[in-house]
Amino acid sequence: MGQLRINLFGVFEARADDVPVRMPTRRVELILALLALSPDKAISRSYLAALLWPGQEEAQARASLRQALFRLRGALGADHAPAIETTAGWVKLRRDAVVFDVDALDGGDFTAVEIPAGLPLDGLAGFEPEIEDLIDTARADLRRRLCDWHKQAAAKAAAERRFAELEGHARARLALEPYDEAALPDLMTALWRQRRRNAALAAFRQISERIRDELSVSVEDETTALYRDIRTAREREPDGTTAAPALSDEASAIVEDTDPAPAASGERDSHHVTHLRNLAVIHVSSERLRVALRDPDPESAEAGSQKAIREIEVVVAREGGEIIGRAGHQLSAVFGARRPDESPALSAALAGFEIARQDCAVGINAGAGLVGPQAATFPLAHVAQSLAAKVPPGEIRVAPVVEAACRGAFVFSEVDPGPDDAPAWRLERETSARSGFDIRVARGLSRFGGRARELSSLTGIAGNRGPRIAAIMGEAGIGKSRLAHEFIRQYEPATLLRVQFGRSEAGGGIACFAEMVRALLQLDRDQSAKTLGGLLSKRLGSPGIAERLLPALAGLLGVTELERPWLDLPRSRRIQSLADALLTIIAALCDRKSVLLIEDTHWADEDAKLLVERLILSLDAAGPMVIVTRRPGKAESWLGHETVLSLPLRPLDRPEAEALLEDAGLTDAIGRTVLQRGDGVPLFLEELSRAAAAAPELFEAPFGPSHPEEGEAGVPIALRGVLSYRIDALPASARQTLEAAAVLGAAPTDELLASLSGLRPDAYDVALTTLADADLLYRIRTFPQRFYAFKHALLQDAVYQGIPASRRAELHARVIRLCDEMDGAAGLDNAVLARHADNGNLPDRAIEFAMRAARDAAERSSYALANRMTDIALRAIEVSPSSDDLLRLEADILTWRRALLWPLALKERMVSGLERAEAIAHKLDDDLRLARISIHRAYIHSDDGHPEIGLKFSDQAYAAASRAGDKGLMAESALAKCQILSMQGKMRAARAAISDHVGAWDDRRHALDGMIHTRFVMLHFHLARINAALGDGSAAWSSMESCATTALERPHLVDRILSCRAIAAVCAMAGETGAAMKAAATAHRIAKKAELPAFIAWTEAEAAEISLQSRYSDTAVETLERLLGSEEQWLAKIARISARAALACAAPEQDAASIGTLKEILGEAEAVDLPMIRIKLLRGIASRLEQRDPTEAATLSASADRIVVEQGYSFACLPSPIRVVDLIDKLGSQQ
């Protein structure tokens, strides 16, 4: 039987017969690790169960432990399962059945060849705090044990003058304990004795700075003395060489005397053969390095120069380049030589943009160059050097080929060339519209294939004479972005405009268009109101046009001083004005050769979807080609437009998928497995082939976890196992960083990500490089700070779902704490912070941020977002310890959000929320709140066919307001009762209800009091109708005038609609049909401008009913039938009965069926008690029965007359119609 070996250093793993044991779950792996830390020690089953499953009952936790132990034995196999010894009460790992890597440290053999490598228990992270404490303690013990061994081995190596071994032991100690100063003299001595003086000095500076900066202590005097001794020595290097020659005019890049990094296995041969490759060269002239070299103090000069060089080298290495020469304060680096890039120019630009911020002048060139033993990048480097020589520190100048390669990722401006200068461009800034896909381009895209037909279709669209719009649709990972970017690469647009939507509260809004505008207008992020207007005027060449566009663009760019006129517009007009502004600047600054790429519109919110639709349907033939990518789902209306070509992407067929895997280097058997599991989805095939190349054993057994955890539904089953394996195989620091990025969301900032990861700066930089090399996380922007993005949204889902729930909550909570420490500098908006607080179990903060976000969204008419934020706040209240203050807050939120739910037609949620708020008010015995809530509930039932419920709540509100002594609420309660009775047509009762409060708003004529209408206008709307119905024409006209005058004093369109409706109703009662029609049409026109669907429906129905009073109209009949048949149901019960009554009464009298319809509607009107409609119906039936049954006709007419007397209805005379029409014209002309 072979050995069972457990490695405690490096990635924790068990190997059976030298084959890695694949653990079925991380919990099973954790059990083996806990047992391995104390072999031969019996551990209580109860203790293990409680430790590993703290949220479960004891019996359930022990059952979970039994199942996990069973799976552990199964993973170890029959030969090694006996190593796990169990009884009913305890579990242990038999020491005699296992070989540990740390065994090599025993026995004093310092020449052992299998010394443990790596950090202890690497990969075991993300568990509950108690488990993490245990693991951290074990790590410290293992680290101390290995350090002690290296210390003893170092002493022996030093005594025997084996300095290479001494260096290795010293570096190993520092890797384990970065602050182990005792290892520093060993390292310096070893380097010096190997004739590597500069390396010894650099080691001292680096480690002493680390100790000083992070521990606030200085190194020992003996170590400093050793440093001085090495500095004062002047021996030559062991190979007898002198310093490298200075940069000459003939060669712009000199290879330094350093060992090259080892090549990847797939590239090894290429470095031994000279061959042509697409390269980019960057030349840097560093002002910091120049100043450091001129320092009169040699020690300061060397320290400063090394620091400046190291900062540049880190950036170059991060983007895949290598330094090829240095002379004085100038350096050259090449990109694309060691790692084949899809776009080395983009890699160089990414590096150059960051290096320029280090007080460096940068020049970049690209083209074909030789790599290998006879490398010849000198011509490229010479041009780069000449470009850098023409710019001051902080500026970047690039060759035209670089500008073309980076178009869309950066903003460039063309440089006016001198008489002897070649064309060049100035790199101005990055564009935040860039996504992780740009960095994938720079690092090398996966093979493109299988989309020849779709690519040909895009090319065909580009050649059309008319508008050119393509919608690429497909599931996640199907290759939408890859197809779009392959087409763009071949098409080479003159200007690439990009809009990238993301999956967050902030990532799907119209703000995603802001960066496109900044790039087009060449605006800075902190643009002031004054400079924005000037730059817009300059770019468009027309001050008049710029002034018209300014409010909409200011709103988009967040320039608050100028956005108010735009925000005050109704939603549809606001979006249309922004669309017009975007279309104007696109038409002015882009030609037909441009491309507008709008990615991931499935994540766009309501406003952004409307903006996309307006843009797509308004672009003309002279404008750019538009490419939209989206996942399947609810079809947008613009998809069916004749100018839009839809390109649904299907999975690749077998030959296409095989072609995609040609270069993967897989065996036939594994290749077949990858093809089967990849389902023809390019992203799946790419990830599976990468995993198969790294760990073929994954594909030799059934794939994926046996029991996928809850919440993994968003990640396809084909990817779960392989992504989990890739993530688990990462070093602990990289995994910590990746988890932090997943919690932060789609594009985390560097400052937040670094803080949330909890790593030291050097470890954090290494983690980011590791993640970029693993094709998982990329840096997508540098200025004003670094931003990062996942390779794909599915990858972010997989990482997030793999984080244990308790750690996930802790990370979300830490985000809130970090933002508090940064005091608003984190840049996260309130909606995002609300999500973090909610997921981080911080209910108080969740309420705070959610309500801020809700009010901001309501201000911008983003009712859906505002509603989602109130849901978070209410959920946070629900999980918080109950208190009277929280109950009051809950009631206030439920009452306030009635105004949010009404535009969304969510009446059931309105009612249920107010019911809950009413229950809270009763519980707290809070009359003021009870009055407010009851008023809202009364208004809900004012026209829904349940007036008795509305009257009950109005009376309840009045009683509560009286007990509280609040006269304002008493008046509002009376007005609610007046409205309910007025809508029924009980005008005498309505006047009695409000008679004591008619003057309540005389001194507050523009008060809204939490309602959608001005209360004074609403009062006189009802008084005008009441007085007209009761025959008091003078009082009706006075109320009409008061209503209209107040409405005209402020730009509140709802008040103007009410005023016109009041005039229409009064004129209709007075027989002035022409004026009534004009007033109703004006009300309808204003409602459409205000984009209020309910008012649009009401005013349209009222206009149609007035029209039918005087004559039969096919148009009016069609209007009412359409409104009654609409799915949106904007007409409430009373309005529907009124509309049906108007239709039935207008039907030809010879229609025999109409009598039955009239009687049916009469029954409904009697059930709701609507006297005015009953009168109309009774008279309509009587007129139809006059010839057939005069007796019944007379009875019905008498019933109608009796209702008239009971209700006190009388005919009202109005002033001259000219005065009425003049009032209507004023209301209509001042919209």
Buried (B, 14 or more C-beta within 10 A) or exposed (E): EEEBBBBBBBBBBBBBEEEEBBBBBBBBBBBBBBBBBEBEEBBEBBEBBBBBBEEBEEEEBBBBBEEBBEBBBEBBBEEBBEBBBBEEEBBBBBBEBBBBBBEBBEEEEBEBEEBBEBBBBBBBBBBBEEBBEBBBEBBEEBBEBBBEBBBBBBBBBBEEEBBEBBBBBBBBBBBBBBEBBBBBBBBBBBBBBBBBBBBBBBBBBBBBEBBEEEEEEEBEEEBEEBBEEBBEEEEEBEEEEEEBEEBEEEBBBBEBEEEEEEBEEEEEEBBEEEEEBBBBBBBBBBBBBBBBBEBEEEEEBBBBBBBBBEBBBBBBBBBBBBBBBBBEBBBBBBBBBBBBBBBBBBBBBBBBBBBBEBBBBBBBBBBEBBBBEEBBBBBBBBBBBBBBEBBEBEBBBBBBBBBBBBBBBBBBEEBEEEEEEEEBBBBBBBBBBBBBBBBBBBBBBBBBBBBEEBBEBBEEBBEEEEBBBBBBBBBBBBBBBBBBBBBBBEBEBBBBBBBBBBBBBBBBBBBBBBBBBBBBBBBEEEBEEEEBBEBBBEBBEBEEBBEBBBBBBBBBBEBEEBBEEBBEBBBBBBBBBBBBBBBBBBBBBBEBEBBBBBBBBBBBBBBBBBBBBBBBBBBEEEBBBBBBBBBEEEEBEBBEBEBBBBBEBBBBEEEBBBEBBEEBEBEEEBBEBBBBBBBBBBBBBBBBBBBBBEBBEBBEEEBBBEEBEEEBEEBBBBBBBBBBBBBBBBBBBBBBBBBBBBBBBBBBBBBBBBBBBBBBEEBBBBBBBBBBBBBBBBBBBBBBEBBBBBBBBBBBBBBBBBBBEBBBBBBBBBBBBBBEEBEEEBBBBBBBBBBBBBBBBBBEBBBBBBBBBBBBBBEBBBBBBBBBBBBBBBBBBEEBEEEEEBBBBBBBBBBBBBBBBBBEEBBEBBBEBBEBBBEBBBEBEBBBBBBBBBBBBBBBBBBBBBBEBBBBBBBBBBBBBBEBEBEBBBBBBBBBBBBBBBBBBBBBBBBBBBEEBBEBBEEEBBBBBBBBBBBBBBBBBBBBBBBBBBBBBEBBBBBBBBBBBBBBEEEBBBBBBBBBBBBBBBBBBBBBBEBBBBBBBBBBBBBBBBBBEBBBBBBBBBBBBBBBBEEEEEEBBEBBBEBBEEEEBBBBBBBBBBBBBBBBBBBEBEEEEBBEBBEEBBEBBEEBEBBBBBBBBBBBBBBBBBEEEEEEBEBBBEBBEEBBEEBBBBEBBBEEBEEBBEBBEBBBEEE
